[in-house]
Amino acid sequence: MPDETEHQEMLIVTGMSGAGRSTAANALEDLGWYVVDNLPPQMLRPLVELVERAGNSLPRIAAVVDIRGRDFFSELQEIIQALRTGVNVRVMFLDATDAALVRRFEAVRRPHPLQGDGTLLDGIGAERTRLAAIRESSDFVVDTSDLNIHQLATLVTETFAEVDHAGLRVTVLSFGFKYGLPADADLVADARFLPNPFWVPELRSLTGIDTEVADYVLGQPGAAEFIDAYTNALSPVLAGYQRENKRHATIAIGCTGGKHRSVAIVRELAARIGRMPGVAVSIKDRDLGRE
């Protein structure tokens, strides 16, 4: 008789205060997950035992665990490691830049949980230090700096909806270097070695989604060789992610503005990756439309 808990999942949602934990929790609840908010880490083991007793009635459960647990939070890393020896546990870490967090706290006119008598930045800095280890070991790191609540909810829905049984979900992301590196990328490649369509008058106003730009970019010397070689290099990496039970990866391709070269290459690369076994692919253009 098969183990009725084999399809059960437990997701721990954590991260910086103000980075969108409540929005993520609401999106998960809308997907049918059983969500527990502000849970002390020491209660994770009893929660797992509850899930095991409930069997198929609680197949997907999420626990929001964060700095509000005060001194209890310091044991989270150790508790997660212990749980992972016998339970399918994943961790999603929500992050954002200091500037974005300051704006959000000022908008709601609330102090940071660790602010005390200091400034907002003092509290954010203290929290970032305390969360560094758990961020490093998380399965998903989501940078919400440029996302509104609707975009974050959509991202969570796309990541955790039961649309297929792929072992690994890969997001292939285009971006512009002049807007900064994507904080949540696992792998980053640079497309600026190719001529920029921006300097071709008839292509300047178009994007890498347009056939004219895509043909121009992919037809340049070195473009096909890069895509072939990078696809071959990614194949053992993505297979290894699956063996290590990593469920999501973000591969970022950058150019100057994130409008032409990276957008075209992302689509060709995504098509190649989508043919790999056990992989589901989605495309995201972070900076398209910013110019």
C-alpha positions as semicolon CSV with decimal commas, in nm:
position;residue;x (nm);y (nm);z (nm)
1;M;0,000;0,000;0,000
2;P;0,157;0,334;-0,100
3;D;0,243;0,590;0,163
4;E;-0,046;0,838;0,161
5;T;0,192;1,122;0,255
6;E;0,416;1,074;-0,048
7;H;0,239;1,351;-0,241
8;Q;0,217;1,592;0,052
9;E;0,420;1,910;0,039
10;M;0,526;2,157;0,305
11;L;0,640;2,506;0,210
12;I;0,800;2,744;0,458
13;V;0,749;3,108;0,360
14;T;0,999;3,345;0,516
15;G;1,205;3,650;0,429
16;M;1,239;4,019;0,494
17;S;0,964;4,212;0,669
18;G;0,780;4,413;0,405
19;A;0,888;4,186;0,117
20;G;0,540;4,040;0,061
21;R;0,496;3,736;0,286
22;S;0,127;3,806;0,343
23;T;0,062;3,846;-0,029
24;A;0,240;3,518;-0,100
25;A;0,044;3,343;0,176
26;N;-0,286;3,469;0,037
27;A;-0,195;3,350;-0,312
28;L;-0,109;3,005;-0,178
29;E;-0,436;2,991;0,012
30;D;-0,622;3,077;-0,308
31;L;-0,449;2,780;-0,471
32;G;-0,587;2,550;-0,203
33;W;-0,287;2,531;0,028
34;Y;-0,354;2,515;0,402
35;V;-0,167;2,821;0,529
36;V;-0,054;2,889;0,887
37;D;0,076;3,242;0,954
38;N;0,331;3,361;1,213
39;L;0,421;3,011;1,327
40;P;0,710;2,973;1,575
41;P;0,973;2,741;1,420
42;Q;0,936;2,501;1,714
43;M;0,579;2,434;1,600
44;L;0,686;2,307;1,257
45;R;0,741;1,950;1,377
46;P;0,392;1,927;1,539
47;L;0,252;2,076;1,218
48;V;0,423;1,803;1,014
49;E;0,278;1,540;1,247
50;L;-0,067;1,693;1,193
51;V;-0,019;1,673;0,818
52;E;0,084;1,308;0,843
53;R;-0,226;1,223;1,047
54;A;-0,451;1,417;0,810
55;G;-0,328;1,223;0,509
56;N;-0,471;1,335;0,176
57;S;-0,701;1,593;0,337
58;L;-0,402;1,826;0,379
59;P;-0,182;1,755;0,076
60;R;-0,022;2,100;0,058
61;I;0,058;2,305;0,364
62;A;0,246;2,634;0,397
63;A;0,383;2,793;0,714
64;V;0,479;3,161;0,732
65;V;0,776;3,184;0,969
66;D;0,954;3,512;1,021
67;I;1,130;3,748;1,256
68;R;0,808;3,808;1,449
69;G;0,896;3,480;1,625
70;R;1,166;3,680;1,806
71;D;1,415;3,456;1,988
72;F;1,238;3,143;1,861
73;F;1,336;3,237;1,505
74;S;1,706;3,172;1,569
75;E;1,639;2,796;1,563
76;L;1,468;2,795;1,222
77;Q;1,771;2,684;1,020
78;E;1,841;2,387;1,246
79;I;1,476;2,284;1,255
80;I;1,444;2,294;0,874
81;Q;1,752;2,075;0,833
82;A;1,606;1,822;1,077
83;L;1,271;1,820;0,897
84;R;1,430;1,765;0,557
85;T;1,562;1,425;0,660
86;G;1,211;1,279;0,641
87;V;0,971;1,535;0,493
88;N;0,934;1,705;0,154
89;V;1,003;2,057;0,281
90;R;1,085;2,357;0,065
91;V;1,167;2,714;0,168
92;M;1,064;3,029;-0,019
93;F;1,253;3,344;0,083
94;L;1,106;3,682;-0,011
95;D;1,354;3,965;-0,041
96;A;1,366;4,326;-0,157
97;T;1,614;4,610;-0,167
98;D;1,654;4,836;0,135
99;A;1,506;5,126;-0,063
100;A;1,194;4,926;-0,155
101;L;1,145;4,810;0,205
102;V;1,180;5,164;0,339
103;R;0,916;5,287;0,094
104;R;0,675;5,014;0,199
105;F;0,718;5,073;0,572
106;E;0,678;5,446;0,526
107;A;0,362;5,391;0,320
108;V;0,194;5,193;0,600
109;R;0,350;5,410;0,875
110;R;0,463;5,115;1,082
111;P;0,802;5,059;1,249
112;H;1,026;4,769;1,157
113;P;1,003;4,479;1,408
114;L;1,375;4,514;1,490
115;Q;1,394;4,892;1,468
116;G;1,376;4,964;1,839
117;D;1,504;5,317;1,906
118;G;1,694;5,325;1,575
119;T;1,595;5,400;1,220
120;L;1,413;5,189;0,965
121;L;1,744;5,109;0,798
122;D;1,884;4,994;1,132
123;G;1,601;4,745;1,165
124;I;1,629;4,628;0,805
125;G;2,005;4,581;0,841
126;A;1,966;4,380;1,160
127;E;1,704;4,157;1,002
128;R;1,911;4,104;0,688
129;T;2,203;3,988;0,900
130;R;1,990;3,744;1,098
131;L;1,833;3,600;0,782
132;A;2,151;3,563;0,575
133;A;2,199;3,191;0,644
134;I;1,838;3,092;0,580
135;R;1,834;3,296;0,257
136;E;2,144;3,113;0,136
137;S;1,988;2,771;0,191
138;S;1,640;2,851;0,055
139;D;1,493;2,667;-0,244
140;F;1,335;2,982;-0,388
141;V;1,459;3,338;-0,348
142;V;1,214;3,592;-0,487
143;D;1,313;3,957;-0,527
144;T;0,991;4,159;-0,492
145;S;1,151;4,504;-0,524
146;D;0,986;4,579;-0,859
147;L;0,667;4,378;-0,806
148;N;0,331;4,509;-0,691
149;I;0,104;4,282;-0,489
150;H;-0,079;4,158;-0,800
151;Q;0,244;4,072;-0,981
152;L;0,377;3,888;-0,676
153;A;0,053;3,692;-0,640
154;T;0,074;3,596;-1,009
155;L;0,435;3,484;-0,967
156;V;0,348;3,266;-0,668
157;T;0,049;3,121;-0,851
158;E;0,257;3,036;-1,159
159;T;0,527;2,877;-0,944
160;F;0,308;2,660;-0,722
161;A;-0,008;2,588;-0,923
162;E;-0,054;2,219;-1,001
163;V;-0,037;2,260;-1,377
164;D;0,205;1,977;-1,444
165;H;0,436;1,731;-1,277
166;A;0,766;1,873;-1,392
167;G;1,053;1,805;-1,155
168;L;1,202;2,149;-1,219
169;R;1,044;2,479;-1,313
170;V;1,283;2,710;-1,495
171;T;1,223;3,081;-1,545
172;V;1,430;3,226;-1,829
173;L;1,456;3,598;-1,757
174;S;1,567;3,888;-1,975
175;F;1,699;4,202;-1,808
176;G;1,898;4,519;-1,867
177;F;2,234;4,556;-1,694
178;K;2,178;4,929;-1,658
179;Y;1,890;4,852;-1,422
180;G;2,097;4,617;-1,207
181;L;2,144;4,243;-1,178
182;P;1,837;4,033;-1,085
183;A;1,885;3,937;-0,720
184;D;1,697;3,608;-0,754
185;A;1,887;3,468;-1,055
186;D;2,066;3,136;-1,015
187;L;2,267;3,179;-1,336
188;V;2,346;3,496;-1,534
189;A;2,478;3,528;-1,891
190;D;2,572;3,842;-2,085
191;A;2,441;3,904;-2,437
192;R;2,626;4,234;-2,484
193;F;2,887;4,061;-2,701
194;L;2,637;4,089;-2,987
195;P;2,574;4,408;-3,190
196;N;2,297;4,618;-3,039
197;P;1,983;4,655;-3,259
198;F;1,927;4,989;-3,085
199;W;2,176;5,139;-3,332
200;V;1,980;5,011;-3,632
201;P;1,719;5,283;-3,699
202;E;1,448;5,050;-3,832
203;L;1,488;4,815;-3,531
204;R;1,527;5,069;-3,251
205;S;1,158;5,098;-3,165
206;L;1,099;4,723;-3,187
207;T;1,181;4,458;-2,925
208;G;1,332;4,111;-2,918
209;I;0,981;3,969;-2,943
210;D;0,950;4,108;-3,296
211;T;1,064;3,876;-3,575
212;E;1,283;4,142;-3,737
213;V;1,485;4,192;-3,419
214;A;1,502;3,822;-3,335
215;D;1,629;3,740;-3,683
216;Y;1,889;4,018;-3,659
217;V;2,014;3,910;-3,315
218;L;2,016;3,536;-3,376
219;G;2,181;3,583;-3,715
220;Q;2,485;3,764;-3,575
221;P;2,823;3,585;-3,567
222;G;2,855;3,397;-3,239
223;A;2,485;3,400;-3,147
224;A;2,406;3,045;-3,256
225;E;2,733;2,916;-3,110
226;F;2,655;3,081;-2,776
227;I;2,303;2,937;-2,757
228;D;2,423;2,589;-2,854
229;A;2,709;2,592;-2,604
230;Y;2,503;2,744;-2,322
231;T;2,223;2,492;-2,374
232;N;2,476;2,208;-2,358
233;A;2,629;2,355;-2,042
234;L;2,288;2,392;-1,878
235;S;2,181;2,034;-1,945
236;P;2,390;1,869;-1,668
237;V;2,324;2,163;-1,434
238;L;1,945;2,133;-1,461
239;A;1,965;1,754;-1,432
240;G;2,172;1,799;-1,117
241;Y;1,917;2,045;-0,976
242;Q;1,653;1,775;-1,014
243;R;1,868;1,515;-0,841
244;E;1,917;1,757;-0,552
245;N;1,541;1,824;-0,536
246;K;1,575;2,187;-0,635
247;R;1,233;2,270;-0,776
248;H;1,285;2,614;-0,931
249;A;1,570;2,789;-1,110
250;T;1,602;3,131;-1,272
251;I;1,836;3,172;-1,568
252;A;1,894;3,538;-1,654
253;I;2,018;3,676;-1,984
254;G;2,118;4,041;-1,984
255;C;2,188;4,311;-2,239
256;T;2,219;4,687;-2,198
257;G;1,853;4,779;-2,164
258;G;1,671;4,446;-2,160
259;K;1,481;4,530;-2,479
260;H;1,643;4,364;-2,781
261;R;1,925;4,109;-2,752
262;S;1,838;3,947;-2,419
263;V;1,468;3,925;-2,508
264;A;1,540;3,747;-2,836
265;I;1,793;3,506;-2,685
266;V;1,567;3,423;-2,389
267;R;1,299;3,293;-2,625
268;E;1,536;3,075;-2,820
269;L;1,700;2,944;-2,502
270;A;1,362;2,874;-2,340
271;A;1,258;2,667;-2,641
272;R;1,573;2,457;-2,608
273;I;1,539;2,412;-2,230
274;G;1,172;2,319;-2,268
275;R;1,276;2,007;-2,457
276;M;1,483;1,878;-2,165
277;P;1,321;1,595;-1,965
278;G;1,142;1,687;-1,643
279;V;1,165;2,063;-1,702
280;A;0,882;2,319;-1,732
281;V;0,979;2,660;-1,867
282;S;0,836;3,009;-1,835
283;I;0,963;3,341;-1,973
284;K;0,986;3,672;-1,792
285;D;1,102;4,006;-1,934
286;R;1,198;4,214;-1,631
287;D;1,282;4,544;-1,799
288;L;1,091;4,533;-2,126
289;G;0,894;4,857;-2,160
290;R;1,108;5,062;-1,922
291;E;1,258;5,265;-2,207
